[in-house]
Amino acid sequence: MLRPAEIHPRRSRERFGSRNLDLWAYQRGVTLDFSRAGKPTDNAFIESFNGKFRSECLNAHWFMCLAHATEKCDAWCRDYNEVRPHSAIGNKPRPRSSNGQRRTDPADRNKPENLVLA
């Protein structure tokens, strides 16, 4: 089972306050790296991605039910991950490896062009 090495919650530990999340992360060896309150530049790549997702997907549709939301979000994710050009790699879609999976350098895993949503 794949799991992240780190999770970057938006809120500081004091504001987030989830003992369940702390326990889950501890049991799985996942590091929780909290951003400082009011410092979106601490996690600029995901903030950029969140802005794109909100403006291009969430704000663009009026979801009538969970199935409709899932359909639209899945379509947006496929486009984002497989079709859309990314400026960081010369305005090309992300390359695929020989097994058909998108390749991502672990050092670049948090960059918006490397996010893979499922």
DSSP file (Angstrom, degrees, kcal/mol; ACC not computed):
  #  RESIDUE AA STRUCTURE BP1 BP2  ACC     N-H-->O    O-->H-N    N-H-->O    O-->H-N    TCO  KAPPA ALPHA  PHI   PSI    X-CA   Y-CA   Z-CA
    1    1 A M              0   0    0      0, 0.0     2,-0.2     0, 0.0     0, 0.0   0.000 360.0 360.0 360.0 128.6    0.0    0.0    0.0
    2    2 A L        +     0   0    0      0, 0.0     0, 0.0     0, 0.0     0, 0.0  -0.568 360.0 171.7 -79.6 142.7    1.4    3.4   -1.0
    3    3 A R        -     0   0    0     -2,-0.2     2,-0.0    25,-0.0     3,-0.0  -0.987  34.7 -98.6-147.2 154.7    1.4    6.2    1.6
    4    4 A P        -     0   0    0      0, 0.0     3,-0.1     0, 0.0    27,-0.0  -0.352  14.5-143.3 -72.3 152.7    2.9    9.6    1.7
    5    5 A A  S    S+     0   0    0      1,-0.2    26,-2.4    25,-0.1     2,-0.3   0.806  88.3  15.4 -78.8 -32.7    6.1   10.3    3.5
    6    6 A E  E     -a   31   0A   0     24,-0.2     2,-0.4    26,-0.0    -1,-0.2  -0.974  62.6-156.2-139.7 152.2    4.8   13.7    4.6
    7    7 A I  E     -a   32   0A   0     24,-2.5    26,-2.9    -2,-0.3    18,-0.0  -0.996   7.7-156.2-126.6 137.0    1.4   15.4    4.8
    8    8 A H        -     0   0    0     -2,-0.4    26,-0.1    24,-0.2    24,-0.1  -0.742  13.3-165.1-113.8  81.6    1.1   19.2    4.8
    9    9 A P        -     0   0    0      0, 0.0    26,-1.1     0, 0.0     4,-0.1  -0.314  23.5-127.6 -62.9 151.8   -2.1   20.2    6.5
   10   10 A R  S    S+     0   0    0     24,-0.1     2,-0.2     2,-0.1    33,-0.0   0.827  86.2  63.8 -71.0 -32.4   -3.2   23.7    6.0
   11   11 A R  S    S-     0   0    0      1,-0.1    24,-0.2    26,-0.1    25,-0.0  -0.585  89.0-105.7 -97.4 154.1   -3.7   24.6    9.6
   12   12 A S     >  -     0   0    0     -2,-0.2     4,-3.0    22,-0.1     5,-0.3  -0.290  39.6-103.5 -67.7 162.9   -1.2   24.7   12.4
   13   13 A R  H  > S+     0   0    0      1,-0.2     4,-2.5     2,-0.2     5,-0.1   0.878 121.1  54.2 -58.0 -39.6   -1.2   21.9   14.9
   14   14 A E  H  4 S+     0   0    0      1,-0.2    -1,-0.2     2,-0.2    -3,-0.0   0.903 116.0  37.3 -63.7 -40.7   -2.9   24.1   17.5
   15   15 A R  H  4 S+     0   0    0     -3,-0.2    -2,-0.2     1,-0.1    -1,-0.2   0.829 118.8  48.5 -80.6 -32.3   -5.8   25.1   15.2
   16   16 A F  H  < S+     0   0    0     -4,-3.0    -2,-0.2     1,-0.1    -3,-0.2   0.964  75.3 173.4 -74.6 -51.7   -6.1   21.7   13.5
   17   17 A G     <  +     0   0    0     -4,-2.5     2,-0.9    -5,-0.3     3,-0.1   0.708  12.1 154.3  59.1  29.4   -6.1   19.7   16.8
   18   18 A S     >  -     0   0    0      1,-0.2     4,-1.9    -5,-0.1    -1,-0.2  -0.785  22.6-179.8 -97.1 106.6   -6.8   16.2   15.4
   19   19 A R  H  > S+     0   0    0     -2,-0.9     4,-2.7     1,-0.2     5,-0.2   0.842  85.3  59.0 -67.5 -32.2   -5.6   13.5   17.7
   20   20 A N  H  > S+     0   0    0      2,-0.2     4,-2.7     1,-0.2    -1,-0.2   0.918 106.2  46.8 -63.1 -42.6   -6.9   11.0   15.2
   21   21 A L  H  > S+     0   0    0      2,-0.2     4,-2.8     1,-0.2     5,-0.2   0.926 112.3  50.6 -64.8 -43.9   -4.7   12.4   12.4
   22   22 A D  H  X S+     0   0    0     -4,-1.9     4,-2.6     1,-0.2    -2,-0.2   0.932 113.4  45.3 -57.4 -46.8   -1.7   12.5   14.8
   23   23 A L  H  X S+     0   0    0     -4,-2.7     4,-2.6     2,-0.2    -2,-0.2   0.924 112.7  50.3 -64.1 -45.7   -2.3    8.8   15.7
   24   24 A W  H  X S+     0   0    0     -4,-2.7     4,-1.1     1,-0.2    -2,-0.2   0.935 113.8  45.5 -57.7 -48.1   -2.8    7.7   12.1
   25   25 A A  H  X>S+     0   0    0     -4,-2.8     5,-2.7     1,-0.2     4,-0.7   0.919 112.7  50.2 -64.2 -44.2    0.4    9.4   11.0
   26   26 A Y  H ><5S+     0   0    0     -4,-2.6     3,-1.0     1,-0.2    -1,-0.2   0.922 108.7  51.8 -60.2 -45.6    2.4    8.1   13.9
   27   27 A Q  H 3<5S+     0   0    0     -4,-2.6    -1,-0.2     1,-0.2    -2,-0.2   0.750 117.1  40.0 -64.5 -23.8    1.3    4.5   13.3
   28   28 A R  H 3<5S-     0   0    0     -4,-1.1    -1,-0.2    -3,-0.5    -2,-0.2   0.369 111.0-114.1-108.2   2.9    2.3    4.7    9.6
   29   29 A G  T <<5 +     0   0    0     -3,-1.0     2,-0.4    -4,-0.7    -3,-0.2   0.808  63.6 150.9  69.5  29.1    5.5    6.7   10.0
   30   30 A V      < -     0   0    0     -5,-2.7     2,-0.4    -6,-0.2    -1,-0.2  -0.813  41.4-134.7 -97.2 132.0    4.1    9.7    8.2
   31   31 A T  E     -a    6   0A   0    -26,-2.4   -24,-2.5    -2,-0.4     2,-0.6  -0.713   8.9-147.0 -85.7 131.1    5.5   13.1    9.1
   32   32 A L  E     -a    7   0A   0     -2,-0.4     2,-0.7   -26,-0.2   -24,-0.2  -0.893  14.4-171.1 -96.4 119.6    3.0   15.9    9.6
   33   33 A D        -     0   0    0    -26,-2.9     2,-0.3    -2,-0.6    -2,-0.0  -0.884   9.4-158.9-115.6  98.1    4.5   19.2    8.4
   34   34 A F        -     0   0    0     -2,-0.7   -22,-0.1   -26,-0.1     2,-0.1  -0.577  11.5-130.2 -84.0 136.7    2.2   22.1    9.5
   35   35 A S        -     0   0    0    -26,-1.1     2,-0.2    -2,-0.3   -22,-0.1  -0.464  31.7-101.3 -75.2 153.7    2.4   25.4    7.7
   36   36 A R    >   -     0   0    0      3,-0.3     3,-1.8    -2,-0.1     6,-0.2  -0.559  48.2 -94.2 -73.8 142.0    2.7   28.5    9.8
   37   37 A A  T 3  S+     0   0    0      1,-0.3    -1,-0.1    -2,-0.2   -26,-0.1  -0.324 109.8  11.1 -58.0 132.8   -0.6   30.4   10.2
   38   38 A G  T 3  S+     0   0    0      1,-0.1    -1,-0.3    -3,-0.1     3,-0.1   0.647 100.3 108.7  74.7  15.6   -0.9   33.1    7.6
   39   39 A K    X   +     0   0    0     -3,-1.8     3,-2.1     1,-0.1     4,-0.3  -0.627  31.3 164.9-123.8  72.2    2.1   31.9    5.6
   40   40 A P  G >  S+     0   0    0      0, 0.0     3,-1.4     0, 0.0     7,-0.3   0.730  72.2  71.6 -62.2 -19.7    0.8   30.4    2.3
   41   41 A T  G >  S+     0   0    0      1,-0.3     3,-1.0     2,-0.2     4,-0.1   0.667  79.8  75.1 -71.2 -13.3    4.3   30.5    0.9
   42   42 A D  G <  S+     0   0    0     -3,-2.1    -1,-0.3     1,-0.3     3,-0.1   0.786 116.0  19.5 -63.1 -25.3    5.3   27.7    3.3
   43   43 A N  G <> S+     0   0    0     -3,-1.4     4,-2.1    -4,-0.3     3,-0.3  -0.364  80.8 153.8-139.8  52.9    3.4   25.4    0.9
   44   44 A A  H <>  +     0   0    0     -3,-1.0     4,-2.3     1,-0.2     5,-0.2   0.822  67.4  57.0 -60.7 -36.7    3.3   27.5   -2.3
   45   45 A F  H  > S+     0   0    0      1,-0.2     4,-2.2     2,-0.2    -1,-0.2   0.934 111.5  40.8 -64.3 -45.4    3.0   24.6   -4.7
   46   46 A I  H  > S+     0   0    0     -3,-0.3     4,-3.2     2,-0.2    -1,-0.2   0.856 112.3  56.0 -72.8 -32.3   -0.2   23.1   -3.2
   47   47 A E  H  X S+     0   0    0     -4,-2.1     4,-2.0    -7,-0.3    -1,-0.2   0.910 109.3  47.7 -62.1 -40.2   -1.6   26.6   -2.7
   48   48 A S  H  X S+     0   0    0     -4,-2.3     4,-2.1     2,-0.2    -2,-0.2   0.929 113.2  47.4 -64.3 -45.8   -1.2   27.2   -6.4
   49   49 A F  H  X S+     0   0    0     -4,-2.2     4,-2.9     1,-0.2     5,-0.2   0.934 109.9  52.7 -60.8 -46.6   -2.7   23.8   -7.2
   50   50 A N  H  X S+     0   0    0     -4,-3.2     4,-2.6     1,-0.2    -1,-0.2   0.893 108.5  51.3 -57.6 -40.4   -5.7   24.5   -4.9
   51   51 A G  H  X S+     0   0    0     -4,-2.0     4,-2.6     2,-0.2     5,-0.2   0.913 111.6  46.4 -63.1 -43.1   -6.3   27.8   -6.6
   52   52 A K  H  X S+     0   0    0     -4,-2.1     4,-3.0     2,-0.2     5,-0.4   0.929 113.6  48.7 -64.1 -45.2   -6.3   26.1  -10.0
   53   53 A F  H  X>S+     0   0    0     -4,-2.9     5,-2.0     1,-0.2     4,-1.8   0.918 113.9  46.7 -62.1 -43.8   -8.6   23.3   -8.8
   54   54 A R  I  <>S+     0   0    0     -4,-2.6     5,-3.4    -5,-0.2     6,-0.3   0.958 119.7  37.8 -63.4 -50.9  -11.0   25.8   -7.2
   55   55 A S  I  <5S+     0   0    0     -4,-2.6    -2,-0.2    -5,-0.2    -1,-0.2   0.875 124.6  37.6 -72.9 -36.7  -11.2   28.2  -10.2
   56   56 A E  I  <5S+     0   0    0     -4,-3.0    -1,-0.2    -5,-0.2    -3,-0.2   0.711 135.0  10.3 -90.3 -20.7  -11.1   25.6  -13.0
   57   57 A C  I  X5S+     0   0    0     -4,-1.8     4,-0.7    -5,-0.4     3,-0.3   0.713 126.5  40.6-121.5 -63.1  -13.2   22.9  -11.5
   58   58 A L  I >4<S+     0   0    0     -5,-2.0     3,-0.7     1,-0.2     5,-0.2   0.914 121.9  40.1 -63.8 -44.7  -15.1   23.6   -8.3
   59   59 A N  T 34<S+     0   0    0     -5,-3.4    -1,-0.2    -6,-0.3    -4,-0.1   0.673 109.6  62.5 -77.3 -15.3  -16.2   27.2   -9.3
   60   60 A A  T 34 S+     0   0    0     -6,-0.3     2,-0.3    -3,-0.3    -1,-0.2   0.583 103.1  51.6 -85.7  -9.9  -17.0   26.1  -12.8
   61   61 A H    <<  -     0   0    0     -3,-0.7     2,-0.7    -4,-0.7    -4,-0.0  -0.944  64.5-144.1-131.9 149.0  -19.7   23.6  -11.9
   62   62 A W        -     0   0    0     -2,-0.3     2,-0.3     0, 0.0    -3,-0.1  -0.918  32.1-145.2-106.6 100.8  -22.9   23.6   -9.9
   63   63 A F        -     0   0    0     -2,-0.7     3,-0.1    -5,-0.2     4,-0.0  -0.518  18.0-172.0 -76.4 128.5  -22.8   20.0   -8.5
   64   64 A M        -     0   0    0     -2,-0.3     2,-0.3     1,-0.2    -1,-0.1   0.694  69.0  -8.3 -92.3 -22.3  -26.3   18.4   -8.1
   65   65 A C  S  > S-     0   0    0      1,-0.1     4,-2.2     0, 0.0    -1,-0.2  -0.961  78.2 -90.7-162.8 172.1  -25.1   15.3   -6.2
   66   66 A L  H  > S+     0   0    0     -2,-0.3     4,-2.8     1,-0.2     5,-0.2   0.881 123.0  54.3 -61.5 -39.6  -22.0   13.5   -5.1
   67   67 A A  H  > S+     0   0    0      2,-0.2     4,-2.3     1,-0.2    -1,-0.2   0.900 109.1  48.3 -62.6 -40.5  -21.9   11.4   -8.3
   68   68 A H  H  > S+     0   0    0      2,-0.2     4,-2.3     1,-0.2     5,-0.2   0.913 112.6  48.3 -65.5 -43.3  -22.0   14.5  -10.4
   69   69 A A  H  X S+     0   0    0     -4,-2.2     4,-2.7     1,-0.2     5,-0.3   0.917 112.0  49.6 -62.7 -43.6  -19.2   16.1   -8.4
   70   70 A T  H  X S+     0   0    0     -4,-2.8     4,-2.6     1,-0.2     5,-0.2   0.914 110.5  50.2 -61.9 -43.7  -17.1   12.9   -8.6
   71   71 A E  H  X S+     0   0    0     -4,-2.3     4,-2.1     2,-0.2    -2,-0.2   0.940 114.6  42.7 -60.4 -49.3  -17.6   12.8  -12.4
   72   72 A K  H  X S+     0   0    0     -4,-2.3     4,-2.2     2,-0.2    -2,-0.2   0.901 116.1  47.7 -67.4 -41.5  -16.6   16.4  -13.0
   73   73 A C  H  X S+     0   0    0     -4,-2.7     4,-2.5    -5,-0.2    -1,-0.2   0.900 111.5  50.7 -67.8 -40.2  -13.6   16.3  -10.5
   74   74 A D  H  X S+     0   0    0     -4,-2.6     4,-2.4    -5,-0.3    -2,-0.2   0.909 110.6  49.5 -62.1 -42.1  -12.4   13.0  -12.0
   75   75 A A  H  X S+     0   0    0     -4,-2.1     4,-2.2    -5,-0.2    -2,-0.2   0.915 111.6  48.6 -63.3 -42.5  -12.5   14.5  -15.5
   76   76 A W  H  X S+     0   0    0     -4,-2.2     4,-2.9     1,-0.2    -2,-0.2   0.917 111.2  50.5 -63.6 -42.6  -10.6   17.6  -14.4
   77   77 A C  H  X S+     0   0    0     -4,-2.5     4,-2.8     2,-0.2     5,-0.2   0.900 109.1  50.8 -63.5 -41.6   -8.0   15.4  -12.7
   78   78 A R  H  X>S+     0   0    0     -4,-2.4     4,-2.5     2,-0.2     5,-0.6   0.934 113.3  45.9 -61.2 -45.0   -7.5   13.3  -15.8
   79   79 A D  I  X>S+     0   0    0     -4,-2.2     5,-3.0     3,-0.2     4,-1.8   0.934 114.4  48.1 -62.5 -45.7   -7.1   16.5  -17.9
   80   80 A Y  I  <5S+     0   0    0     -4,-2.9    -2,-0.2     1,-0.2    -1,-0.2   0.900 121.0  35.5 -62.0 -42.5   -4.7   18.0  -15.3
   81   81 A N  I  <5S+     0   0    0     -4,-2.8    13,-0.2    -5,-0.2    -1,-0.2   0.757 132.2  22.2 -85.5 -25.9   -2.6   14.8  -15.0
   82   82 A E  I  <5S+     0   0    0     -4,-2.5    -3,-0.2    -5,-0.2    -2,-0.2   0.684 129.5  21.3-119.1 -23.6   -2.6   13.5  -18.6
   83   83 A V  I  <<S+     0   0    0     -4,-1.8    -3,-0.2    -5,-0.6    -4,-0.1   0.802  90.0  91.7-116.4 -49.7   -3.4   16.2  -21.1
   84   84 A R  S   <S-     0   0    0     -5,-3.0    10,-0.4    -6,-0.1     2,-0.2  -0.196  72.8-120.4 -61.0 136.7   -2.8   19.7  -19.9
   85   85 A P        -     0   0    0      0, 0.0     2,-0.5     0, 0.0    -1,-0.1  -0.489  21.0-145.8 -74.6 148.9    0.7   21.2  -20.5
   86   86 A H  B > > -B   92   0B   0      6,-1.9     3,-1.6    -2,-0.2     5,-1.4  -0.975   7.1-145.8-120.1 125.6    2.7   22.3  -17.5
   87   87 A S  G > 5S+     0   0    0     -2,-0.5     3,-1.5     1,-0.3    -1,-0.1   0.805  95.4  66.1 -61.1 -31.5    5.0   25.3  -17.8
   88   88 A A  G 3 5S+     0   0    0      1,-0.3    -1,-0.3     2,-0.1     0, 0.0   0.702 106.8  41.9 -66.3 -18.1    7.7   23.8  -15.5
   89   89 A I  G < 5S-     0   0    0     -3,-1.6    -1,-0.3     3,-0.2     3,-0.2  -0.143 134.3 -79.7-121.4  38.0    8.4   21.1  -18.1
   90   90 A G  T < 5S-     0   0    0     -3,-1.5    -3,-0.2     1,-0.2    -2,-0.1   0.825  80.0 -64.9  75.9  33.2    8.3   23.3  -21.3
   91   91 A N  S   <S+     0   0    0     -5,-1.4    -4,-0.2     1,-0.2    -1,-0.2   0.885 102.9 126.6  55.1  42.9    4.5   23.5  -21.7
   92   92 A K  B     -B   86   0B   0     -6,-0.9    -6,-1.9    -3,-0.2    -1,-0.2  -0.885  67.2 -98.8-121.3 156.8    4.2   19.8  -22.4
   93   93 A P        -     0   0    0      0, 0.0   -11,-0.1     0, 0.0   -12,-0.1  -0.360  56.8 -83.0 -66.1 157.1    2.0   17.2  -20.7
   94   94 A R        -     0   0    0    -10,-0.4    10,-0.1   -13,-0.2     2,-0.0  -0.380  53.4-112.6 -61.1 137.6    3.7   15.1  -18.0
   95   95 A P        -     0   0    0      0, 0.0     8,-1.7     0, 0.0     2,-0.3  -0.332  23.9-132.7 -72.6 155.0    5.6   12.2  -19.5
   96   96 A R  B     -C  102   0C   0      6,-0.2     6,-0.3     1,-0.1     2,-0.1  -0.792  14.6-129.2-103.5 149.9    4.6    8.6  -19.0
   97   97 A S    >   -     0   0    0      4,-3.6     3,-1.8    -2,-0.3    -1,-0.1  -0.280  41.0 -88.1 -84.4 179.9    7.0    5.8  -18.0
   98   98 A S  T 3  S+     0   0    0      1,-0.3    -1,-0.1     2,-0.1    -2,-0.0   0.761 128.6  54.4 -64.2 -24.5    7.1    2.5  -19.9
   99   99 A N  T 3  S-     0   0    0      2,-0.1    -1,-0.3     1,-0.0     3,-0.1   0.350 121.4-105.2 -92.0   7.9    4.4    1.0  -17.7
  100  100 A G  S <  S+     0   0    0     -3,-1.8     2,-0.2     1,-0.3    -2,-0.1   0.364  80.4 126.8  90.4  -6.3    2.0    3.9  -18.5
  101  101 A Q        -     0   0    0      1,-0.1    -4,-3.6    -5,-0.1    -1,-0.3  -0.544  68.7-103.7 -83.8 151.1    2.4    5.6  -15.1
  102  102 A R  B     -C   96   0C   0     -6,-0.3     2,-0.4    -2,-0.2    -6,-0.2  -0.549  37.3-127.9 -70.1 136.4    3.3    9.3  -14.9
  103  103 A R        +     0   0    0     -8,-1.7     2,-0.4    -2,-0.2    -1,-0.1  -0.709  30.1 177.9 -89.9 137.4    6.9    9.7  -13.9
  104  104 A T        -     0   0    0     -2,-0.4     5,-0.1   -10,-0.1    10,-0.0  -0.980  28.5-132.4-141.1 125.8    7.7   11.9  -10.9
  105  105 A D    >   -     0   0    0     -2,-0.4     3,-2.4     1,-0.1     4,-0.2  -0.637  24.6-131.5 -70.7 127.1   11.1   12.6   -9.3
  106  106 A P  G >  S+     0   0    0      0, 0.0     3,-1.3     0, 0.0     4,-0.2   0.813 106.8  60.7 -53.9 -30.5   10.6   12.2   -5.6
  107  107 A A  G 3  S+     0   0    0      1,-0.3     3,-0.2     2,-0.1    -2,-0.0   0.745 109.5  42.7 -67.7 -21.1   12.3   15.6   -5.0
  108  108 A D  G X  S+     0   0    0     -3,-2.4     3,-1.8     1,-0.1    -1,-0.3   0.185  77.3 117.3-106.9  15.3    9.6   17.2   -7.1
  109  109 A R  T <  S+     0   0    0     -3,-1.3    -1,-0.1     1,-0.3    -2,-0.1   0.730  74.7  50.6 -62.5 -23.8    6.6   15.4   -5.7
  110  110 A N  T 3  S+     0   0    0     -3,-0.2    -1,-0.3    -4,-0.2     5,-0.1   0.476  81.8 110.2 -94.5  -1.0    4.9   18.5   -4.2
  111  111 A K  S X  S-     0   0    0     -3,-1.8     3,-2.2     1,-0.1     4,-0.4  -0.517  77.7-121.9 -72.6 141.8    5.1   20.6   -7.4
  112  112 A P  G >  S+     0   0    0      0, 0.0     3,-1.2     0, 0.0    -1,-0.1   0.833 110.4  58.6 -54.9 -36.1    1.7   21.2   -8.9
  113  113 A E  G 3  S+     0   0    0      1,-0.2   -19,-0.1    -5,-0.0    -4,-0.1   0.655 107.2  49.6 -70.8 -11.6    2.6   19.6  -12.3
  114  114 A N  G <  S+     0   0    0     -3,-2.2     2,-0.3    -6,-0.2    -1,-0.2   0.410  80.0 117.7-105.0   0.5    3.5   16.3  -10.4
  115  115 A L    <   -     0   0    0     -3,-1.2     2,-0.6    -4,-0.4    -5,-0.1  -0.512  45.5-164.3 -71.0 132.0    0.3   16.0   -8.4
  116  116 A V        -     0   0    0     -2,-0.3     2,-0.4   -14,-0.0   -38,-0.1  -0.972   5.5-162.8-118.9 116.5   -1.6   12.8   -9.2
  117  117 A L              0   0    0     -2,-0.6   -36,-0.1   -40,-0.2   -37,-0.0  -0.812 360.0 360.0-102.4 137.6   -5.2   12.9   -7.9
  118  118 A A              0   0    0     -2,-0.4    -1,-0.1   -41,-0.0   -44,-0.1   0.359 360.0 360.0-123.8 360.0   -7.2    9.7   -7.6
